[in-house]
Amino acid sequence: MLIRPSHIGATRSPVERRPELDFVRQGCRVLRLWNDAVRYERDAVLDTIFAVVEERRQLRDDR
């Protein structure tokens, strides 16, 4: 039995596409964007914490 590429979803036309797969792909895209936003926010918070720790360390060493 020959497996056509369209059988595995490689070359489906927009008419043949299943809407549930589009929904899953859209959800994955949203999660990826959300993860990036959370990562950037986390990095900003950590940078602030490290800056405060360094500043306090410098003040302590200057005494």
N, C-alpha and C positions, 0 to 999 in steps of 0.2 A: 504494500500500500504506500503510495506516494503522499507525503505530507506537504500540502501547499503552504507557502509562507503566510497566506492570509489566515490559515488555521491557527497559527501561533500569534497572530496580531501584528505581524511585521508590516504588512502592506494593506491594511484595511482602508477603505475609502471612508470619508466622513459619514456617508450614509450608513455604512455597515458598522460603524463604531458603536460599542455598547455604552450607554450613558452611565452605568454604574462604574465603569472603569475610568471615565472622565472625572466622575465625582471623587474617586479614590486618588487619582493623580492631582486633582485640585487640592484635596486635603493634604496630601504629601507636600505640595508646594507651600501651602499655608504653614504647615508645621515647620518646614525648613526655614521660612522667613521668620517665624516666631522664635525658633531656636537661635537664629542669628541675632535677633533683637535682644533676646535674653542674654546671650553671650556678651554682646557689646555693653549692655547695662552692667552685667557682673564685672567685666573688666574695668569699667569706669569706677565702680564702687571700690574694687580692690586697689586701683591706682590711688584713689583718695585716701584709703586706709594706710597704704604704704607711705604716702607722702606725709601724713600726720605722724606716723611712727618715726620716720626719718627726722622730721622737724623736732619732735620731742627728744630724740636721741642726740641731735646736735645741741639742743638747749642744755641737756643734762651734761654733755661733754664740755660745754663752754664754761660751766660753773667752776 
